[in-house]
Amino acid sequence: MVARIIPVEPFDLVIFGGTGDLARRKILPGLYRRLADGQMPPEARVIGAARSDMDDAAFRALVGEALEEFLPDNAKDPERIAEFLELLSYVRVDATGEDGWAALKEHIREGTVHAFYFSVGPSLFGPIAERLKSQGIADDKSRIVVEKPFGKDLQTARALNESLACHFDETQIYRIDHYLGKETVQNLMAVRFGNMLFEPLWNSRYVDHIQITVAETVGVGGRGEYYDRSGAMRDMVQNHLLQLLCLIAMEPPGRFEDESVRDEKLKVIRALKPVAPEDIVRGQYADGDEPGYKSAVNNPSSKTESFIALRLGIANWRWSGTPFYLRTGKRLKARASEIAVVFKDAPHSIFDGPPGQSNVLSIRLQPNEGMEMVVTIKEPGPGGMRLIQVPLDMSFADALGEQAEDIPDAYERLIMDVIRGNQTLFMRGDEVEAAWAWTDPVIEGWEDRGATPSPYEQGSTGPEEALMLLHQDGRRWREIKA
């Protein structure tokens, strides 16, 4: 199997916050890999824009250090790195003032795709968008990429949307969620809509329940101040987990194109039922091998959750009666992201002894991306019909061999989609607002009750109450494993 690389048009990409952590860790290494694979044309240009006082040579040195630090050894080609660095330039820009904008305009060439990546805080989205237009740098064909957090509630999300809409059309705005750029997430759509095997079974008649887990072993790290204002609900559920839920639950779009896909995702969010207090479990990791959450955020009285589990329902014909269980947390036993579709048991067992267990389709997002289908078979050997479960496993590493190492990172894929003008894997403004409209009452509910998160041990699967959330339904969480 040979991957087909389709080059994109020449482009000028301006990265606001070009010296920041996200640019160094993800954006710039990802662009280098696209150049090395032949997808990014040598005529492309990348312009870093930030407040730091440096010239082109200093910026190239900074990017060179980032590539050395964040690229795997097998991706480092000195000649290609030198070629990539030559495509870079730097402009010192004051995002809220007038300095640097005229110099930036001189770097933008006619006849290329113009994209502007806002790798900055949301408070700068509006000022940057305004200056790009007022200074004549961006036009009606330019594209802007904005990072999360896209608001902290419905009111702030609407304000951000309005500030961008004053200067750019919705077709020009790319709200990025890197989870949607993962290869396995896109394969989920291929499995659902490209195979007759699954789509007829993809409903409440055959699916018992669905679990979505995003577990992290790390704590809040250097994000303590931000995280304590947000918590797991705002930081993970409102965007990443809801987006995964939408892809699992949405109706087949009429065509695989951006507006059709995003229309169906929006319908799912609007069909989400309100969440009752008994359907929510919040947790906060306690002191252990590492400082506990309260110490990590330097707030002894914090009531912010570092773990959350929810039981959700979708009010439509396809999913009526099928629960969706979502959980995410920090300082858990393993780093793992998984979507598990658990099918119902056979209506009648013809075999003696315990019936076979449910079939499960597991989509692993990290680590070891791939899919696994658990089926019931006869245990080998004489002595009767004893049933066991075995996995039909398709990990990318096994199926693709060395080529699995070349699967593009999510940011690589999404940035190339921006250059192509493909918004399928990006959130639309009304979609963001609908997600906040569902999320806000959940958060307001526990704040009004003064609810306190339950402590849980570091390296565990979260608070005990999360286990009971499924046990009371006669179900259990799947094991969190790397």
C-alpha positions as CSV (number, residue, x, y, z in Angstrom):
1,M,0.0,0.0,0.0
2,V,1.5,3.3,-1.1
3,A,0.2,6.6,0.2
4,R,-0.8,9.1,-2.5
5,I,0.5,12.6,-1.9
6,I,-1.4,15.3,-3.6
7,P,0.5,18.6,-3.6
8,V,-1.4,21.8,-2.6
9,E,-1.1,25.2,-4.3
10,P,1.6,27.6,-3.5
11,F,0.6,29.6,-0.4
12,D,1.6,32.3,2.1
13,L,0.9,31.2,5.7
14,V,1.3,33.7,8.4
15,I,1.5,32.2,11.9
16,F,0.6,34.8,14.6
17,G,2.2,33.5,17.7
18,G,4.9,32.0,15.5
19,T,7.4,31.8,18.4
20,G,5.0,30.2,20.8
21,D,4.7,26.6,22.1
22,L,2.1,25.4,19.7
23,A,3.9,26.7,16.7
24,R,7.2,25.1,17.9
25,R,5.7,21.7,18.9
26,K,3.1,21.1,16.2
27,I,2.6,23.7,13.4
28,L,6.2,24.2,12.2
29,P,7.3,20.6,12.5
30,G,4.1,19.6,10.7
31,L,4.8,22.0,7.8
32,Y,8.3,20.6,7.5
33,R,7.0,17.1,7.2
34,R,4.5,18.2,4.5
35,L,7.5,19.7,2.6
36,A,9.6,16.6,3.0
37,D,6.7,14.4,1.7
38,G,6.2,16.6,-1.3
39,Q,2.8,18.0,-0.4
40,M,3.9,21.5,0.5
41,P,5.4,23.1,-2.7
42,P,8.8,24.7,-2.5
43,E,7.1,28.0,-3.7
44,A,5.2,28.2,-0.4
45,R,6.2,30.8,2.2
46,V,5.8,30.7,6.0
47,I,5.9,34.0,7.9
48,G,6.2,34.0,11.7
49,A,4.6,37.0,13.4
50,A,4.9,37.8,17.1
51,R,6.0,40.5,19.5
52,S,9.5,39.2,20.0
53,D,12.2,41.4,18.5
54,M,14.1,39.1,16.1
55,D,15.1,38.9,12.4
56,D,14.7,36.2,9.8
57,A,18.0,34.5,10.8
58,A,17.0,34.3,14.5
59,F,13.6,32.9,13.7
60,R,15.1,30.3,11.4
61,A,17.5,29.3,14.2
62,L,14.5,29.1,16.7
63,V,12.6,26.8,14.2
64,G,15.7,24.7,13.6
65,E,15.9,24.1,17.3
66,A,12.3,23.2,17.4
67,L,12.6,20.7,14.6
68,E,15.6,19.1,16.4
69,E,13.6,18.8,19.6
70,F,10.2,17.7,18.3
71,L,10.9,15.7,15.1
72,P,11.6,12.0,15.4
73,D,15.1,11.1,14.3
74,N,14.0,9.2,11.2
75,A,12.3,12.4,10.0
76,K,15.3,14.6,10.2
77,D,16.9,15.2,6.8
78,P,19.5,18.0,7.0
79,E,19.1,19.0,3.3
80,R,15.3,19.1,3.6
81,I,15.5,21.0,6.9
82,A,17.8,23.6,5.3
83,E,15.3,23.9,2.4
84,F,12.4,24.4,4.8
85,L,14.2,27.0,6.8
86,E,14.8,29.0,3.7
87,L,11.1,29.3,3.2
88,L,10.7,31.1,6.5
89,S,10.7,34.8,7.4
90,Y,9.7,36.8,10.4
91,V,7.9,40.0,11.1
92,R,7.6,41.7,14.5
93,V,3.9,42.6,14.9
94,D,2.0,44.3,17.6
95,A,-1.4,42.5,17.5
96,T,-3.2,45.4,19.3
97,G,-1.3,48.3,17.9
98,E,-0.1,49.6,14.5
99,D,3.5,48.4,14.5
100,G,4.6,45.8,11.9
101,W,1.5,45.6,9.8
102,A,2.9,47.5,6.8
103,A,6.0,45.2,6.9
104,L,3.7,42.1,7.1
105,K,1.8,43.3,4.0
106,E,5.0,43.5,2.0
107,H,5.5,39.7,2.6
108,I,2.2,38.7,1.1
109,R,2.5,37.8,-2.5
110,E,-0.2,38.0,-5.2
111,G,-1.3,34.9,-6.9
112,T,-1.0,32.5,-3.9
113,V,-3.4,31.2,-1.3
114,H,-3.3,33.5,1.8
115,A,-3.8,31.9,5.2
116,F,-3.5,33.4,8.6
117,Y,-3.1,31.1,11.7
118,F,-4.2,32.7,15.0
119,S,-2.0,30.7,17.4
120,V,-2.7,33.2,20.1
121,G,-5.2,33.8,22.9
122,P,-8.9,34.4,22.0
123,S,-8.7,38.0,23.2
124,L,-6.5,38.7,20.2
125,F,-8.7,37.1,17.5
126,G,-10.8,40.3,17.0
127,P,-7.9,42.8,16.9
128,I,-5.9,40.7,14.5
129,A,-8.9,40.1,12.2
130,E,-9.6,43.8,12.2
131,R,-6.1,44.8,11.3
132,L,-5.7,42.2,8.6
133,K,-8.7,43.8,6.8
134,S,-8.1,47.4,7.6
135,Q,-4.4,47.2,6.5
136,G,-5.4,45.5,3.2
137,I,-3.4,42.4,4.1
138,A,-6.3,39.9,3.8
139,D,-8.9,39.9,1.1
140,D,-12.2,38.0,0.4
141,K,-10.4,34.8,-0.5
142,S,-8.1,34.7,2.5
143,R,-8.5,32.1,5.2
144,I,-8.0,32.4,8.9
145,V,-7.4,29.5,11.4
146,V,-8.4,30.0,15.0
147,E,-7.4,27.8,17.9
148,K,-9.5,26.8,20.9
149,P,-10.6,27.8,23.5
150,F,-13.3,29.3,21.3
151,G,-15.1,31.1,24.2
152,K,-15.7,29.9,27.7
153,D,-19.5,30.0,27.4
154,L,-22.2,30.8,24.9
155,Q,-22.0,34.5,25.4
156,T,-18.2,34.7,24.8
157,A,-18.4,32.3,21.9
158,R,-21.1,34.5,20.2
159,A,-18.9,37.6,20.8
160,L,-15.9,35.9,19.2
161,N,-18.0,34.8,16.2
162,E,-19.4,38.3,15.8
163,S,-15.9,39.9,16.0
164,L,-14.6,37.6,13.3
165,A,-17.8,37.9,11.2
166,C,-17.3,41.7,11.1
167,H,-14.2,41.1,8.9
168,F,-14.4,37.6,7.4
169,D,-17.2,35.4,5.9
170,E,-18.0,32.1,7.6
171,T,-16.5,30.3,4.6
172,Q,-13.1,31.9,5.4
173,I,-13.0,30.9,9.1
174,Y,-11.4,27.6,10.1
175,R,-12.0,26.7,13.8
176,I,-9.5,23.9,14.4
177,D,-10.0,20.9,16.6
178,H,-7.0,18.6,16.2
179,Y,-8.9,15.5,17.2
180,L,-10.8,15.7,13.9
181,G,-7.5,15.5,12.0
182,K,-6.6,12.1,13.4
183,E,-6.5,9.4,10.9
184,T,-8.6,7.0,12.9
185,V,-11.4,9.6,13.4
186,Q,-11.7,10.0,9.6
187,N,-11.5,6.2,9.2
188,L,-14.6,6.1,11.5
189,M,-16.5,7.9,8.8
190,A,-15.1,5.5,6.2
191,V,-16.1,2.4,8.2
192,R,-19.6,3.8,8.8
193,F,-20.5,5.1,5.4
194,G,-18.3,3.0,3.2
195,N,-19.3,-0.5,4.3
196,M,-22.8,-2.1,4.3
197,L,-21.6,-4.2,7.1
198,F,-22.0,-1.5,9.8
199,E,-24.4,1.2,8.8
200,P,-27.6,-1.0,8.9
201,L,-26.6,-1.9,12.5
202,W,-25.7,1.7,13.6
203,N,-28.9,2.4,15.6
204,S,-30.6,1.8,18.9
205,R,-32.1,-1.5,17.7
206,Y,-28.6,-3.1,17.6
207,V,-26.3,-0.9,19.6
208,D,-26.6,-1.3,23.4
209,H,-24.4,1.7,24.3
210,I,-21.4,3.8,23.2
211,Q,-18.4,4.8,25.3
212,I,-16.0,7.6,24.5
213,T,-12.9,7.8,26.7
214,V,-10.0,10.3,26.6
215,A,-7.6,9.5,29.4
216,E,-4.4,11.3,30.2
217,T,-1.6,10.4,32.6
218,V,-0.3,14.0,32.8
219,G,-1.6,16.6,35.2
220,V,-2.4,20.2,34.5
221,G,1.3,21.0,34.2
222,G,2.0,24.6,33.3
223,R,-1.6,25.2,32.4
224,G,-2.8,25.4,36.0
225,E,-4.1,29.0,35.9
226,Y,-6.0,28.4,32.6
227,Y,-7.2,25.0,33.5
228,D,-8.6,26.0,36.9
229,R,-10.8,28.5,35.1
230,S,-12.0,25.9,32.6
231,G,-12.0,22.3,33.9
232,A,-12.5,19.1,32.0
233,M,-16.0,20.0,30.9
234,R,-14.9,23.2,29.1
235,D,-11.4,22.0,28.1
236,M,-12.3,18.6,26.7
237,V,-16.0,17.7,26.6
238,Q,-17.5,20.8,25.0
239,N,-15.2,20.4,22.0
240,H,-13.2,17.2,21.6
241,L,-15.6,14.7,23.0
242,L,-18.7,16.3,21.6
243,Q,-17.1,16.3,18.1
244,L,-16.3,12.6,18.4
245,L,-19.9,11.9,19.6
246,C,-21.2,13.8,16.5
247,L,-19.2,11.7,14.1
248,I,-20.5,8.5,15.8
249,A,-24.1,9.6,16.0
250,M,-24.8,11.7,12.9
251,E,-26.9,10.7,10.0
252,P,-25.2,9.9,6.7
253,P,-24.7,13.2,4.9
254,G,-26.0,13.5,1.3
255,R,-22.4,14.1,0.1
256,F,-19.0,14.0,1.7
257,E,-18.5,17.7,1.6
258,D,-18.0,20.3,4.3
259,E,-21.5,21.8,4.6
260,S,-23.3,18.5,4.4
261,V,-21.1,16.9,7.1
262,R,-21.3,19.9,9.4
263,D,-25.1,20.2,9.0
264,E,-25.5,16.6,10.3
265,K,-23.1,17.2,13.2
266,L,-25.1,20.3,14.2
267,K,-28.3,18.2,14.2
268,V,-26.8,15.8,16.8
269,I,-25.7,18.6,19.1
270,R,-29.2,20.2,19.0
271,A,-30.7,16.8,19.7
272,L,-28.7,16.2,22.9
273,K,-31.0,15.9,25.9
274,P,-30.4,18.0,29.0
275,V,-28.1,16.2,31.6
276,A,-29.6,15.4,35.0
277,P,-27.3,15.9,38.1
278,E,-27.3,12.1,38.7
279,D,-25.9,11.6,35.2
280,I,-22.7,13.6,36.0
281,V,-19.6,12.5,38.0
282,R,-16.9,15.1,38.6
283,G,-13.5,14.3,40.1
284,Q,-10.3,15.9,41.1
285,Y,-7.0,14.1,41.5
286,A,-5.6,13.9,45.0
287,D,-2.0,14.1,46.3
288,G,0.1,11.2,45.3
289,D,3.5,10.6,43.6
290,E,3.0,14.1,42.2
291,P,1.3,17.1,43.8
292,G,-2.5,16.9,43.7
293,Y,-4.7,19.1,41.6
294,K,-5.2,21.8,44.3
295,S,-1.5,22.1,44.7
296,A,-0.8,22.1,41.0
297,V,-3.2,25.0,40.4
298,N,-2.2,26.8,43.6
299,N,-5.8,27.0,44.7
300,P,-6.6,25.1,48.0
301,S,-10.3,25.8,47.7
302,S,-10.7,24.9,44.0
303,K,-13.9,23.1,42.9
304,T,-12.8,22.7,39.3
305,E,-12.9,19.1,37.9
306,S,-9.9,17.3,36.4
307,F,-12.2,14.4,35.6
308,I,-15.7,14.1,34.4
309,A,-18.0,11.3,33.3
310,L,-21.4,11.8,31.8
311,R,-24.4,9.7,30.6
312,L,-26.0,11.4,27.6
313,G,-29.0,10.7,25.5
314,I,-29.9,11.8,22.0
315,A,-33.5,12.7,21.2
316,N,-34.0,11.3,17.7
317,W,-35.2,8.1,16.1
318,R,-31.8,6.5,15.5
319,W,-30.6,6.7,19.1
320,S,-33.7,6.8,21.3
321,G,-32.9,4.7,24.3
322,T,-29.2,4.3,23.6
323,P,-27.0,5.8,26.3
324,F,-23.7,7.5,25.4
325,Y,-21.1,7.5,28.2
326,L,-18.3,10.0,28.0
327,R,-15.3,10.3,30.4
328,T,-12.1,12.2,30.4
329,G,-9.5,13.0,33.1
330,K,-6.0,13.8,34.0
331,R,-3.6,11.7,36.1
332,L,-5.3,8.4,35.1
333,K,-3.8,5.0,34.8
334,A,-2.9,5.2,31.1
335,R,-2.9,7.6,28.1
336,A,-5.7,6.3,25.9
337,S,-8.4,7.7,23.7
338,E,-11.0,5.2,22.5
339,I,-14.5,5.1,21.0
340,A,-16.3,1.8,21.8
341,V,-19.5,0.8,20.1
342,V,-21.0,-2.0,22.2
343,F,-23.6,-4.0,20.3
344,K,-26.5,-5.8,22.0
345,D,-26.5,-9.5,22.8
346,A,-28.1,-12.0,20.5
347,P,-31.8,-12.2,21.3
348,H,-31.6,-16.0,22.0
349,S,-28.6,-18.3,22.7
350,I,-28.7,-21.7,21.2
351,F,-25.7,-22.9,23.1
352,D,-25.5,-24.4,26.6
353,G,-23.7,-22.5,29.3
354,P,-23.1,-18.7,29.5
355,P,-24.0,-16.8,26.4
356,G,-21.4,-15.1,24.3
357,Q,-20.6,-11.5,25.3
358,S,-21.5,-8.5,23.2
359,N,-19.7,-7.6,20.0
360,V,-17.6,-4.4,20.4
361,L,-16.2,-2.2,17.7
362,S,-13.3,-0.3,19.3
363,I,-11.8,2.7,17.5
364,R,-8.4,3.6,19.1
365,L,-7.3,7.2,18.6
366,Q,-4.2,7.0,20.7
367,P,-1.8,5.3,21.3
368,N,-1.4,2.7,18.5
369,E,-4.1,4.0,16.3
370,G,-6.4,1.4,14.8
371,M,-9.6,-0.5,15.1
372,E,-10.6,-3.7,16.7
373,M,-13.8,-5.8,16.4
374,V,-14.5,-8.2,19.2
375,V,-16.5,-11.3,18.1
376,T,-17.6,-14.5,19.8
377,I,-16.1,-17.8,18.6
378,K,-15.8,-21.4,19.8
379,E,-12.9,-22.1,22.1
380,P,-10.5,-24.4,20.2
381,G,-10.3,-28.0,21.4
382,P,-12.6,-31.0,22.2
383,G,-15.2,-31.1,25.0
384,G,-18.2,-29.2,23.9
385,M,-19.2,-25.8,22.6
386,R,-17.4,-23.3,24.9
387,L,-17.6,-19.6,23.7
388,I,-14.8,-17.1,24.0
389,Q,-14.2,-13.6,22.6
390,V,-11.4,-12.8,20.3
391,P,-10.4,-9.5,18.6
392,L,-10.2,-9.0,14.9
393,D,-7.5,-6.4,15.1
394,M,-6.5,-3.8,12.6
395,S,-3.8,-1.5,14.0
396,F,-2.2,0.9,11.6
397,A,1.2,-0.2,12.8
398,D,0.6,-3.9,11.8
399,A,-1.4,-3.2,8.7
400,L,0.7,-0.5,7.2
401,G,4.2,-1.5,8.5
402,E,6.8,1.2,8.2
403,Q,4.3,3.4,6.3
404,A,2.3,3.8,9.6
405,E,5.2,6.0,10.9
406,D,4.5,8.4,8.0
407,I,0.8,9.0,8.8
408,P,0.5,12.7,9.0
409,D,0.0,14.3,12.3
410,A,-3.5,15.9,12.8
411,Y,-2.1,19.4,12.5
412,E,-0.4,18.5,9.2
413,R,-3.6,17.3,7.7
414,L,-5.7,20.1,8.9
415,I,-3.4,22.9,7.7
416,M,-3.3,21.3,4.3
417,D,-7.1,21.3,4.3
418,V,-7.0,25.0,5.0
419,I,-4.8,25.6,2.0
420,R,-7.2,23.4,-0.1
421,G,-10.2,25.3,1.2
422,N,-11.8,22.2,2.6
423,Q,-13.8,23.0,5.8
424,T,-15.1,19.5,6.4
425,L,-13.0,18.8,9.5
426,F,-13.5,22.3,11.0
427,M,-16.2,23.6,13.3
428,R,-18.8,26.0,12.0
429,G,-19.9,29.0,14.0
430,D,-23.4,27.8,14.7
431,E,-22.0,24.4,15.7
432,V,-19.7,26.0,18.3
433,E,-22.6,28.0,19.7
434,A,-24.9,25.0,19.8
435,A,-22.3,23.1,21.8
436,W,-22.0,25.9,24.3
437,A,-25.8,26.2,24.5
438,W,-25.9,22.6,25.7
439,T,-22.8,22.8,27.9
440,D,-23.7,26.0,29.8
441,P,-26.7,24.7,31.7
442,V,-24.7,21.6,32.8
443,I,-21.9,23.8,34.3
444,E,-24.4,26.3,35.8
445,G,-26.3,23.4,37.5
446,W,-23.3,22.2,39.5
447,E,-22.2,25.7,40.3
448,D,-25.6,26.6,41.6
449,R,-25.6,23.4,43.8
450,G,-22.1,24.2,45.0
451,A,-21.1,20.7,43.9
452,T,-17.5,19.6,44.9
453,P,-15.6,17.1,42.8
454,S,-14.8,13.8,44.3
455,P,-11.1,13.1,45.0
456,Y,-9.5,10.2,43.2
457,E,-6.1,8.5,43.3
458,Q,-3.5,9.3,40.7
459,G,-3.0,6.4,38.4
460,S,-6.5,5.2,38.9
461,T,-9.5,5.2,36.5
462,G,-11.2,8.1,38.3
463,P,-13.6,8.4,41.3
464,E,-15.6,5.4,42.4
465,E,-18.8,7.2,41.5
466,A,-17.9,7.0,37.8
467,L,-17.9,3.2,38.0
468,M,-21.4,3.3,39.6
469,L,-22.7,5.5,36.7
470,L,-22.5,2.4,34.5
471,H,-23.0,-0.3,37.2
472,Q,-26.4,1.0,38.0
473,D,-27.3,0.5,34.3
474,G,-25.9,-3.1,34.4
475,R,-22.9,-2.1,32.4
476,R,-19.2,-1.4,33.0
477,W,-16.5,0.9,31.7
478,R,-14.0,-0.6,29.3
479,E,-10.5,-0.9,30.7
480,I,-8.2,2.1,30.3
481,K,-5.1,0.6,28.8
482,A,-2.2,1.9,26.7
